[in-house]
Amino acid sequence: MHRNLLWLIALVAVVPGSGLFGGAEAASAAGTCPNEALRSGPSAGLPECRGYEMVSPVEKNGYDALPQAVAASAGPKIAIRSFGSFAGSASANLQSTYLATLGPGGAWSARPVSPALEPYAFVGQAPFLEWSPDLSQAIVQGSPNPGLTPDARPDVPNLYLRDNRTDSYLLETPGLRPIEGLFETALEPTFGGSSSDFSHLVFGLGYPLTGDSPPASRDNIYDFVDGRYHVVGVLPDGAPDPLGVALGSARILGPSLVLGSASNAVSDDGSTIFFTSLSSGGLFARVDGTTTVPVSASQKTPPPSPNPPLPATYWTASTDGSVAFFTSKLPLTDASNTGPRNTGNDLYRFDLGTGQLVDLSVDATDPNGAEVLGVVGTGADGSYVYFVAKGQLDGVKGTLGGANLYVSHGGSVEYIATLSSSLPDSLNWFLEAEPSQQPSRVSPDGKELLITTQAPQPGYDNTDPASGVQHTEVYRFDAELPASAPGAWTCVSCDPSGAAATGDAAIVPPHVPFAASHGPYLTRAIGPGHRPLFFNTADALVPQDVNQVTDVYEWQGGQVHLISTGTSGSPSYFSDADESGENVFIATRSRLVPADHDDLVDIYDARVGGGTAPAAPAPPPCSGESCRGAKAGDPFGGQPQSSTFSGPGNPKPHKPKPHKHRKKRHHRRGTK
């Protein structure tokens, strides 16, 4: 059958909303995949009629693709990066970004989208800070020169909205002050968040930008909307905070948001922005650019007078900005069991619609209170929130003084498991954790939690029999079941045979030195509707995994399936997936399609209904003059190092003045 026809059949089989995803899985089990001809070779053993497709370019100029990537929410489309430049990139920064899409003919193409930038600032800087769900737009930070639009002032590292459909830019920070010395980072705009349609752009700046800014502050937060700047840090009396504010709880120190969280501090529509006052430590919400709502004010009866918002630590909010979660060491409700003399740190939920404040972590049995360590994550609407506390909130379950994991929903709190309070477990709730390295995820509806822990759990031995090391494992919690019910707390990465662990499991690839993250983005190891979960493990969970290195797996309904080959001599890692899980992207050195001719790291899509045509038959042996080789002395065998190159090339490097080291970004946005 003709390849294009096979591809068309496969495409129809996985149209979103068609209901045929399950049909493809059933067909796979029966060995009747409609794309069977495209699944020969390494793809043959994949579940759900998946087939490998090479996403990164064949010619990579000797550079690996980075395992960290951003997939579109739906469909075969992904943003990938590399150290150095594949063919066609115009960027002179260390990292280059490419947008890869599956064409109508069944072939992937990856085009460079990085702007032409001078080498600038921190060596690992990647200019893409936020992506739209379909990857059609992105927030980009330019280097001081050249400007990316005609109206951009020179010597300013402006923020821009890039339209990836037209390769055009819109200046989002007009009128900023030029930088006198290239690396005077206090003058740089620092991206904090945006509305989902990019109509609101929230950023920090270390100097006053408007007439109503506090003049002495180096912690100004601005909302750029409708072509105007609006000061975010306005107190309820209408005056700006004299010392400035933090976005969520993330302070601006130099060019970066650090020492706190900015997760969902900007609502999806941009109407609500949460900030912390640097004067009082209180938490506020700026609504519609006109009203400021006190969030952390006491609601004890009778209320204290005066009753200013009290010191609090913002953690996250619902995506629509209707509820916020924060911790405080002070008793803010009648039920709270903490106070200035106690060590407790309670978790509160504030509802902007009703003005109601609820203590979610009341521990009546402990005079010191619950001592909440942090928030792991929440669903999009905030109805489910997962957190870790040292207290026994029901007085019975959990380990007293241990890192106990709880879920709060519908007015009740349930104990799930006891984790470790040390690394790597504490990264699950660490306030300044890099989003790309956060080892936990919550499904959009909040009903599923995927979390990585080193702490031993009942029913499985995670202690390596040879070394005595306790390995990390990935667990799933199903909040639709009672916490103590069978199947509510499941180890998805544990060996089904019961054999002891010999390697670590994770849901993120390992950290790559000097690789800046894709902003506050969280990869989709979990998704809506109980779709497949994806993770990495060095343990062999199926007989086909024989390489004793890290591989990519899928878990669904209690069954594990191998997504990478299990035979490569090098590790393979989960990079990202779309919301449905039909497109799961992996990073590997394996040559999974005939076109892959090197051992560099490539990004592949193990796509439901996908696959690649087998290699054409080998040509007949040469004879006569056709057997003559390349010219002597040609180090590339008569072939160019790169098949194509386009674009203006790298600009002439600017010689920067001596500068202070630039601090690393730590802001984040979105649910875990």
VMD Tcl script that draws the C-alpha trace (Angstrom):
set ca {
  {0.00 0.00 0.00}
  {1.25 3.50 -0.79}
  {2.92 5.22 2.20}
  {0.77 8.37 2.01}
  {-2.40 6.29 2.11}
  {-1.13 4.39 5.15}
  {-0.32 7.68 6.85}
  {-3.81 9.02 6.07}
  {-5.44 5.94 7.61}
  {-3.27 6.33 10.72}
  {-4.08 10.04 10.98}
  {-7.83 9.44 10.82}
  {-7.47 6.82 13.55}
  {-6.15 9.36 16.07}
  {-8.15 12.50 15.33}
  {-8.74 14.16 18.73}
  {-12.27 13.51 19.95}
  {-12.81 10.67 17.48}
  {-12.95 8.08 20.24}
  {-10.57 5.86 18.28}
  {-7.59 6.13 20.62}
  {-8.85 3.09 22.51}
  {-9.53 1.38 19.20}
  {-5.90 1.82 18.21}
  {-4.82 0.28 21.51}
  {-7.13 -2.68 20.99}
  {-5.89 -3.07 17.44}
  {-2.32 -3.07 18.71}
  {-3.13 -5.87 21.12}
  {-4.62 -7.86 18.25}
  {-1.68 -7.11 15.94}
  {-3.89 -5.30 13.43}
  {-2.60 -1.73 13.57}
  {-3.58 0.15 10.39}
  {-0.06 1.65 10.37}
  {1.65 -1.75 10.71}
  {3.78 -1.18 7.62}
  {5.25 1.93 9.27}
  {6.01 0.12 12.54}
  {8.66 -2.24 11.28}
  {11.98 -2.37 13.10}
  {12.30 -0.56 16.46}
  {8.64 0.61 16.42}
  {7.21 -2.89 16.23}
  {6.94 -3.44 19.98}
  {5.37 -0.10 20.90}
  {1.91 -0.08 22.55}
  {-1.26 1.57 21.21}
  {-0.17 1.40 17.56}
  {2.61 3.91 18.22}
  {5.40 4.42 15.74}
  {8.68 6.30 15.94}
  {9.13 9.51 13.97}
  {12.31 11.57 14.01}
  {11.53 15.13 15.10}
  {14.94 16.82 15.26}
  {16.76 17.50 11.96}
  {18.88 14.82 10.35}
  {21.74 17.30 10.00}
  {22.62 18.84 13.36}
  {26.12 20.22 12.71}
  {27.52 17.89 15.34}
  {25.27 19.14 18.18}
  {22.95 17.13 20.43}
  {19.31 18.06 20.85}
  {18.59 18.93 24.48}
  {16.13 16.60 26.25}
  {14.14 19.53 27.70}
  {11.37 20.51 25.28}
  {7.89 22.08 25.14}
  {5.13 20.16 23.33}
  {1.99 21.79 21.98}
  {-1.11 21.04 24.02}
  {-2.61 19.17 21.07}
  {-1.16 17.61 17.96}
  {2.33 16.74 16.73}
  {4.22 19.98 17.38}
  {7.11 20.74 19.73}
  {9.76 23.36 20.53}
  {13.23 21.85 20.87}
  {16.65 23.30 21.63}
  {20.34 22.65 21.12}
  {23.67 23.88 22.38}
  {25.09 25.56 19.29}
  {23.19 25.85 16.05}
  {21.64 23.38 13.70}
  {21.53 24.49 10.09}
  {19.74 27.78 9.58}
  {19.83 29.30 13.07}
  {20.58 33.02 13.21}
  {21.18 33.18 16.96}
  {24.66 33.70 18.36}
  {23.56 32.77 21.89}
  {24.67 29.42 23.20}
  {21.21 27.88 22.89}
  {19.13 27.82 19.73}
  {15.41 27.01 19.56}
  {13.50 25.25 16.78}
  {9.84 24.66 16.11}
  {9.20 21.15 14.80}
  {5.90 20.18 13.16}
  {4.51 17.17 11.34}
  {3.64 18.06 7.78}
  {0.67 16.79 5.75}
  {2.97 14.39 3.91}
  {3.93 12.60 7.11}
  {7.40 14.18 7.40}
  {8.67 16.28 10.30}
  {10.42 19.59 9.71}
  {12.21 21.73 12.30}
  {12.84 25.39 11.54}
  {14.89 27.80 13.66}
  {12.89 30.44 15.53}
  {15.61 32.00 17.70}
  {16.08 35.71 17.00}
  {19.40 37.15 15.86}
  {21.05 38.02 19.16}
  {24.47 39.04 20.28}
  {26.12 36.73 22.80}
  {24.70 38.16 25.99}
  {24.69 37.81 29.75}
  {24.53 34.38 31.36}
  {26.06 31.81 29.05}
  {23.02 29.50 29.19}
  {20.41 32.14 28.47}
  {17.55 31.00 26.29}
  {15.40 33.92 25.09}
  {12.05 32.06 25.08}
  {10.29 32.72 28.40}
  {6.65 31.68 27.83}
  {4.80 29.78 25.09}
  {1.17 29.81 24.03}
  {-0.48 26.35 24.30}
  {-0.34 25.84 20.52}
  {3.23 27.27 20.30}
  {2.05 29.88 17.80}
  {3.30 32.72 20.03}
  {5.99 33.21 22.65}
  {7.46 35.84 24.95}
  {11.09 36.47 23.99}
  {13.79 38.50 25.68}
  {16.20 40.15 23.28}
  {19.78 41.13 23.90}
  {20.55 44.88 24.05}
  {21.52 44.87 20.38}
  {20.18 44.48 17.83}
  {16.61 45.47 18.60}
  {14.02 43.09 17.17}
  {11.58 45.84 16.08}
  {12.18 49.30 14.57}
  {10.70 51.00 17.66}
  {12.96 49.19 20.13}
  {15.48 51.50 21.79}
  {19.08 50.34 21.46}
  {21.03 49.02 24.45}
  {17.87 47.66 26.10}
  {17.21 43.90 26.58}
  {13.50 44.33 25.78}
  {10.69 41.83 26.07}
  {8.85 41.00 22.84}
  {5.85 38.98 21.74}
  {6.95 36.74 18.90}
  {4.43 35.44 16.36}
  {5.87 32.12 15.22}
  {3.44 31.96 12.29}
  {4.86 35.10 10.68}
  {8.30 35.30 12.38}
  {7.41 38.82 13.50}
  {7.86 40.64 16.81}
  {5.84 43.12 18.85}
  {7.68 45.27 21.39}
  {6.21 44.75 24.88}
  {8.49 47.06 26.87}
  {8.59 50.37 24.98}
  {10.41 53.34 26.46}
  {12.76 51.51 28.80}
  {15.98 53.20 29.82}
  {19.08 52.23 27.81}
  {21.71 50.31 29.70}
  {24.90 52.32 30.11}
  {27.00 49.25 30.88}
  {26.00 46.07 29.11}
  {25.60 44.04 32.26}
  {23.95 46.51 34.63}
  {21.30 43.89 35.30}
  {19.20 45.99 37.70}
  {17.96 47.86 34.62}
  {16.75 44.73 32.83}
  {13.05 43.87 32.63}
  {12.40 40.49 34.24}
  {9.49 38.43 32.92}
  {7.06 37.38 35.65}
  {3.97 36.06 33.90}
  {1.26 36.78 31.35}
  {-2.35 36.14 30.51}
  {-2.93 33.13 28.28}
  {-3.61 35.39 25.26}
  {-0.59 37.62 26.08}
  {-2.81 40.71 26.37}
  {-1.28 41.23 29.84}
  {2.49 41.06 30.31}
  {3.72 41.27 33.91}
  {7.37 42.00 34.56}
  {9.71 43.39 37.18}
  {12.09 46.30 36.83}
  {14.71 47.72 39.13}
  {13.84 51.41 38.64}
  {10.67 53.56 38.50}
  {8.91 53.43 35.16}
  {5.81 55.54 35.80}
  {5.03 58.65 37.76}
  {3.11 56.71 40.40}
  {5.94 54.20 41.04}
  {7.63 54.27 44.45}
  {10.80 56.20 43.61}
  {13.14 54.47 46.06}
  {12.14 50.93 45.14}
  {14.16 48.36 43.23}
  {11.24 45.92 43.34}
  {8.68 47.36 40.96}
  {6.13 45.08 39.26}
  {4.30 46.35 36.15}
  {1.40 45.10 34.07}
  {1.67 46.11 30.41}
  {-1.81 46.08 28.88}
  {-3.43 48.06 26.07}
  {-0.14 49.83 25.40}
  {0.18 51.24 28.94}
  {2.13 50.38 32.08}
  {0.21 49.88 35.32}
  {1.85 49.63 38.74}
  {0.85 46.32 40.35}
  {2.01 46.98 43.90}
  {-0.79 49.33 44.94}
  {-2.07 48.98 48.51}
  {-5.78 49.08 49.43}
  {-5.53 52.81 50.23}
  {-4.49 53.52 46.64}
  {-0.82 54.29 47.39}
  {2.03 52.23 45.98}
  {3.97 50.13 48.46}
  {6.94 52.34 49.42}
  {9.42 49.43 49.39}
  {8.03 47.67 46.36}
  {6.45 44.24 46.05}
  {7.17 40.64 45.11}
  {5.16 38.86 42.41}
  {3.42 36.11 44.36}
  {6.20 35.68 46.88}
  {9.08 35.88 44.37}
  {11.35 38.85 44.92}
  {13.25 40.66 42.21}
  {16.97 40.60 42.95}
  {18.87 41.93 39.98}
  {17.40 40.47 36.80}
  {15.66 37.40 38.21}
  {12.67 36.34 40.24}
  {14.14 34.33 43.10}
  {13.48 33.43 46.74}
  {9.82 32.60 46.29}
  {7.05 31.40 44.02}
  {5.26 33.09 41.15}
  {3.16 30.01 40.29}
  {-0.14 31.26 38.80}
  {0.47 34.69 40.35}
  {-1.02 36.07 37.11}
  {-4.45 34.65 36.29}
  {-5.16 33.22 32.85}
  {-7.10 36.31 31.80}
  {-4.65 38.69 33.47}
  {-7.33 40.30 35.63}
  {-5.90 39.11 38.97}
  {-2.29 39.45 40.09}
  {-1.09 38.29 43.51}
  {1.74 40.14 45.21}
  {3.51 40.35 48.56}
  {4.20 43.69 50.19}
  {7.85 44.19 51.05}
  {6.80 46.70 53.69}
  {4.50 44.45 55.73}
  {5.00 40.94 54.30}
  {1.25 40.76 53.71}
  {-0.32 39.07 50.67}
  {-2.65 41.00 48.35}
  {-4.53 40.54 45.07}
  {-4.66 43.33 42.49}
  {-7.95 42.93 40.60}
  {-8.72 44.54 37.22}
  {-5.99 47.10 37.79}
  {-8.34 49.10 40.03}
  {-8.87 47.28 43.33}
  {-6.50 45.69 45.85}
  {-7.87 42.90 48.05}
  {-6.15 41.94 51.33}
  {-5.59 38.17 51.22}
  {-3.68 37.38 54.44}
  {-5.64 39.59 56.86}
  {-6.81 37.85 60.04}
  {-10.40 36.55 60.16}
  {-10.40 35.61 63.84}
  {-13.42 36.79 65.84}
  {-13.46 39.42 66.96}
  {-11.13 40.71 64.26}
  {-8.13 42.68 65.50}
  {-8.19 46.41 64.97}
  {-6.42 47.55 62.95}
  {-6.29 44.41 60.82}
  {-3.61 44.73 58.13}
  {-2.61 41.73 56.03}
  {-0.08 39.77 58.10}
  {3.20 38.19 56.91}
  {2.49 35.27 54.62}
  {4.21 33.08 52.01}
  {2.38 32.73 48.70}
  {2.55 29.27 47.05}
  {0.11 29.10 44.16}
  {-3.44 29.88 42.99}
  {-6.12 28.52 40.70}
  {-5.51 29.39 37.07}
  {-8.48 31.79 37.02}
  {-7.19 33.62 40.10}
  {-10.32 32.92 42.16}
  {-8.52 31.17 45.06}
  {-5.01 31.51 46.47}
  {-2.95 29.28 48.77}
  {-0.45 30.62 51.27}
  {1.20 29.67 54.56}
  {1.53 31.75 57.71}
  {2.94 31.19 61.17}
  {0.14 33.32 62.64}
  {-3.37 32.14 63.61}
  {-5.63 33.79 61.03}
  {-8.89 31.92 61.75}
  {-10.66 30.76 64.90}
  {-9.74 27.16 64.07}
  {-6.01 27.85 63.63}
  {-3.73 26.25 66.18}
  {-0.55 28.23 65.75}
  {0.82 31.52 66.94}
  {3.87 33.69 67.63}
  {5.16 31.31 70.35}
  {4.63 28.16 68.32}
  {6.59 26.75 65.40}
  {3.50 25.91 63.35}
  {3.12 27.08 59.78}
  {-0.45 26.58 58.59}
  {-1.76 26.38 55.02}
  {-4.63 28.74 54.17}
  {-7.03 28.95 51.24}
  {-8.49 32.37 50.39}
  {-11.55 32.66 48.12}
  {-11.65 36.03 46.33}
  {-15.30 35.58 45.41}
  {-16.60 35.07 48.97}
  {-13.74 36.60 50.92}
  {-13.60 33.42 53.03}
  {-10.31 32.30 54.58}
  {-9.97 28.63 55.56}
  {-7.15 26.93 57.48}
  {-6.57 23.64 55.62}
  {-4.05 22.21 58.07}
  {-5.63 22.47 61.53}
  {-3.86 20.15 63.98}
  {-5.75 20.26 67.26}
  {-3.54 17.56 68.82}
  {-0.21 19.39 68.52}
  {0.33 22.60 70.50}
  {2.91 23.65 67.92}
  {0.51 23.35 64.99}
  {0.89 21.39 61.78}
  {4.14 22.95 60.52}
  {3.37 22.80 56.81}
  {6.59 22.35 54.83}
  {5.15 23.35 51.48}
  {2.63 22.89 48.69}
  {3.24 20.15 46.11}
  {0.61 21.31 43.64}
  {-3.02 21.94 42.87}
  {-5.51 21.33 40.08}
  {-6.45 24.13 37.71}
  {-9.55 25.18 39.68}
  {-7.93 24.86 43.11}
  {-10.48 22.34 44.40}
  {-7.70 19.84 45.14}
  {-4.44 20.88 46.79}
  {-1.58 18.59 47.81}
  {0.79 19.62 50.60}
  {3.35 18.25 53.06}
  {3.20 18.81 56.83}
  {4.97 17.42 59.88}
  {1.78 17.18 61.92}
  {-0.67 14.28 62.18}
  {-3.70 16.18 60.96}
  {-6.15 13.42 61.87}
  {-4.29 12.59 65.10}
  {-3.64 9.00 63.98}
  {-2.09 8.59 60.53}
  {1.23 9.85 59.36}
  {4.57 9.98 61.11}
  {4.83 12.52 63.89}
  {7.52 14.96 62.80}
  {7.74 13.32 59.36}
  {7.10 14.78 55.92}
  {3.48 13.65 55.59}
  {1.74 14.09 52.25}
  {-1.92 15.21 52.38}
  {-4.69 16.12 49.95}
  {-7.34 18.70 50.80}
  {-10.65 18.66 48.92}
  {-14.23 19.59 49.71}
  {-13.50 20.57 53.30}
  {-11.68 17.36 54.27}
  {-8.00 16.47 54.53}
  {-6.68 12.95 53.85}
  {-3.28 11.47 54.64}
  {-1.63 9.85 51.61}
  {1.93 8.80 52.49}
  {5.05 9.80 54.38}
  {7.90 11.14 52.27}
  {11.47 12.06 53.13}
  {12.20 15.60 54.29}
  {15.62 15.63 52.59}
  {16.68 15.77 48.95}
  {15.50 14.63 46.48}
  {12.01 14.44 48.03}
  {11.98 18.06 49.23}
  {12.19 19.26 45.61}
  {8.50 18.27 45.42}
  {7.62 21.29 47.57}
  {10.77 23.44 47.50}
  {9.63 27.04 47.06}
  {12.36 27.99 44.58}
  {12.56 24.70 42.65}
  {13.36 25.03 38.95}
  {10.15 24.08 37.09}
  {11.97 21.76 34.71}
  {13.28 19.77 37.69}
  {10.15 19.62 39.88}
  {9.59 15.88 40.47}
  {5.81 16.05 40.85}
  {2.80 16.84 38.68}
  {-0.93 17.26 39.31}
  {-3.49 16.51 36.62}
  {-5.51 19.51 35.37}
  {-8.62 18.37 37.26}
  {-6.58 17.80 40.42}
  {-7.73 14.20 40.79}
  {-4.36 12.57 40.05}
  {-0.95 13.22 41.58}
  {2.32 11.91 40.17}
  {5.18 12.27 42.64}
  {8.74 11.00 43.02}
  {9.99 9.84 46.40}
  {13.03 8.15 47.89}
  {11.18 7.23 51.08}
  {10.32 3.51 51.39}
  {6.63 2.79 50.88}
  {4.66 -0.28 52.01}
  {4.66 -3.18 49.59}
  {7.93 -2.54 47.74}
  {11.62 -2.61 48.58}
  {13.39 0.35 46.99}
  {16.72 -0.50 48.67}
  {19.43 -1.61 46.26}
  {20.60 -5.05 47.46}
  {24.14 -4.37 46.25}
  {24.75 -0.81 47.43}
  {22.14 -0.31 50.14}
  {21.00 2.91 48.41}
  {17.31 3.74 48.53}
  {16.30 4.52 44.95}
  {13.66 7.06 43.92}
  {10.37 5.70 42.61}
  {7.38 7.35 40.93}
  {3.99 7.00 42.64}
  {0.47 7.84 41.49}
  {-2.33 8.90 43.82}
  {-5.96 8.67 42.68}
  {-8.00 11.17 44.69}
  {-11.29 9.66 43.46}
  {-10.61 6.67 45.74}
  {-10.38 6.79 49.54}
  {-6.74 7.32 50.43}
  {-6.57 3.91 52.17}
  {-8.32 2.01 49.36}
  {-6.37 -0.47 47.21}
  {-5.13 1.26 44.07}
  {-5.28 4.78 45.50}
  {-1.50 4.92 46.10}
  {0.34 3.01 43.38}
  {4.00 2.69 42.51}
  {4.06 3.04 38.74}
  {7.84 2.59 38.41}
  {8.29 -0.41 40.75}
  {9.29 -3.74 39.23}
  {6.06 -5.72 38.63}
  {7.92 -8.91 39.57}
  {8.64 -7.53 43.03}
  {12.40 -7.53 42.50}
  {14.26 -4.91 44.50}
  {15.17 -1.63 42.83}
  {18.59 -1.25 41.24}
  {18.13 2.20 39.66}
  {16.33 5.52 40.07}
  {13.03 6.55 38.47}
  {11.98 10.12 37.59}
  {9.48 12.10 35.51}
  {12.03 14.67 34.28}
  {15.34 14.31 32.45}
  {18.49 15.07 34.44}
  {19.65 18.66 34.73}
  {21.87 19.79 31.86}
  {24.57 22.26 33.05}
  {24.19 25.77 31.61}
  {20.87 24.83 30.00}
  {18.30 27.51 30.81}
  {14.80 26.12 31.24}
  {11.80 26.87 29.01}
  {10.63 29.48 31.51}
  {8.05 28.31 34.09}
  {6.78 25.44 31.92}
  {5.89 22.07 33.49}
  {6.08 19.02 31.22}
  {3.01 16.79 30.83}
  {4.07 13.54 32.46}
  {0.42 13.40 33.54}
  {-2.67 14.70 31.77}
  {-6.47 14.88 31.87}
  {-8.84 11.96 31.86}
  {-6.57 9.25 33.31}
  {-4.51 9.21 30.14}
  {-1.14 7.35 30.11}
  {1.58 8.50 32.53}
  {5.19 8.75 31.40}
  {8.39 8.35 33.40}
  {12.04 7.29 33.21}
  {13.64 4.42 35.10}
  {16.91 2.51 35.04}
  {15.13 -0.66 36.23}
  {14.02 -3.22 33.67}
  {10.24 -3.43 34.14}
  {9.60 -5.62 31.07}
  {11.67 -8.46 29.57}
  {12.45 -6.41 26.44}
  {14.46 -3.92 28.54}
  {17.95 -5.43 28.52}
  {20.33 -2.44 28.36}
  {20.66 -1.69 32.12}
  {20.41 2.08 31.54}
  {17.55 4.57 31.84}
  {14.57 4.05 29.52}
  {11.18 5.71 28.99}
  {8.03 3.91 30.13}
  {4.29 4.40 29.97}
  {1.88 3.38 32.74}
  {-1.87 3.06 32.34}
  {-4.44 1.02 34.18}
  {-1.84 -0.87 36.18}
  {0.18 -1.92 33.10}
  {3.64 -0.68 32.10}
  {4.89 -0.48 28.52}
  {8.32 0.36 27.15}
  {8.42 3.52 25.02}
  {12.15 3.65 24.26}
  {13.83 0.55 22.86}
  {15.40 -0.91 26.00}
  {18.41 -1.93 23.89}
  {20.33 1.34 23.46}
  {23.77 1.60 25.02}
  {22.93 5.14 26.20}
  {20.09 6.44 28.40}
  {16.81 7.66 26.89}
  {14.59 10.26 28.57}
  {10.99 11.47 28.49}
  {10.94 15.02 27.08}
  {7.25 15.94 26.96}
  {3.81 14.90 25.69}
  {0.67 16.57 24.46}
  {-2.40 16.61 26.71}
  {-3.89 13.45 25.20}
  {-0.66 11.46 25.42}
  {-0.99 10.46 21.78}
  {2.29 12.25 21.07}
  {5.04 11.33 23.55}
  {8.47 12.79 22.83}
  {11.69 11.14 23.96}
  {15.38 12.07 23.76}
  {17.68 9.27 22.71}
  {20.91 8.43 20.88}
  {19.27 5.34 19.37}
  {18.87 5.30 15.59}
  {15.16 4.56 15.42}
  {14.49 5.43 11.77}
  {16.56 4.84 8.62}
  {17.35 8.55 8.19}
  {19.15 8.77 11.56}
  {22.78 8.22 10.61}
  {24.65 9.45 13.71}
  {24.87 8.84 17.45}
  {23.87 12.36 18.48}
  {20.90 12.94 20.78}
  {17.68 13.28 18.79}
  {14.06 13.98 19.74}
  {11.59 11.34 18.58}
  {7.80 11.22 18.69}
  {6.38 7.79 19.62}
  {3.08 8.74 18.03}
  {-0.19 6.81 18.10}
  {-0.86 5.90 14.47}
  {2.57 7.14 13.44}
  {5.70 5.54 12.11}
  {8.31 5.76 9.40}
  {8.61 3.84 6.15}
  {11.33 1.18 6.17}
  {14.60 1.82 4.38}
  {14.66 1.39 0.62}
  {16.47 -1.70 -0.71}
  {20.23 -1.30 -0.96}
  {21.47 -0.24 -4.44}
  {23.30 -2.82 -6.54}
  {27.10 -3.06 -6.13}
  {29.10 -0.41 -7.99}
  {31.17 -1.12 -11.04}
  {33.77 0.75 -13.08}
  {34.04 4.52 -12.56}
  {31.12 4.54 -10.12}
  {33.35 2.86 -7.55}
  {35.74 5.82 -7.36}
  {35.67 7.45 -3.87}
  {35.78 11.09 -2.78}
  {38.73 13.32 -3.62}
  {41.80 12.68 -1.49}
  {42.21 15.15 1.37}
  {38.51 15.98 1.69}
  {37.81 15.52 5.44}
  {34.05 15.37 4.84}
  {34.13 12.69 2.17}
  {33.01 15.10 -0.54}
  {29.90 16.07 1.44}
  {29.25 19.45 3.12}
  {29.18 19.47 6.91}
  {25.69 20.94 6.83}
  {23.16 20.35 4.10}
  {21.62 23.82 4.24}
  {22.14 27.18 5.88}
  {20.00 30.27 5.75}
  {19.65 33.51 7.67}
  {21.89 36.47 8.35}
  {24.43 34.50 10.37}
  {25.85 35.51 13.68}
  {26.12 39.22 14.40}
  {29.50 40.66 15.25}
  {30.10 39.91 18.95}
  {29.86 42.85 21.30}
  {32.73 43.28 23.76}
  {31.00 43.58 27.12}
  {32.27 45.53 30.08}
  {33.19 43.58 33.21}
  {30.05 42.59 35.02}
  {28.65 40.80 38.00}
  {27.45 37.23 37.57}
  {23.84 37.12 36.57}
  {21.53 35.27 38.92}
  {19.65 32.27 37.67}
  {15.90 32.47 37.01}
  {13.71 30.67 39.49}
  {10.23 31.94 38.73}
  {7.47 29.59 37.78}
  {3.94 29.69 36.59}
  {1.28 27.05 36.26}
  {0.11 24.10 38.30}
  {2.51 21.39 39.20}
}
mol new
graphics top color blue
foreach p $ca { graphics top sphere $p radius 0.5 }
foreach p [lrange $ca 0 end-1] q [lrange $ca 1 end] { graphics top cylinder $p $q radius 0.2 }
display resetview
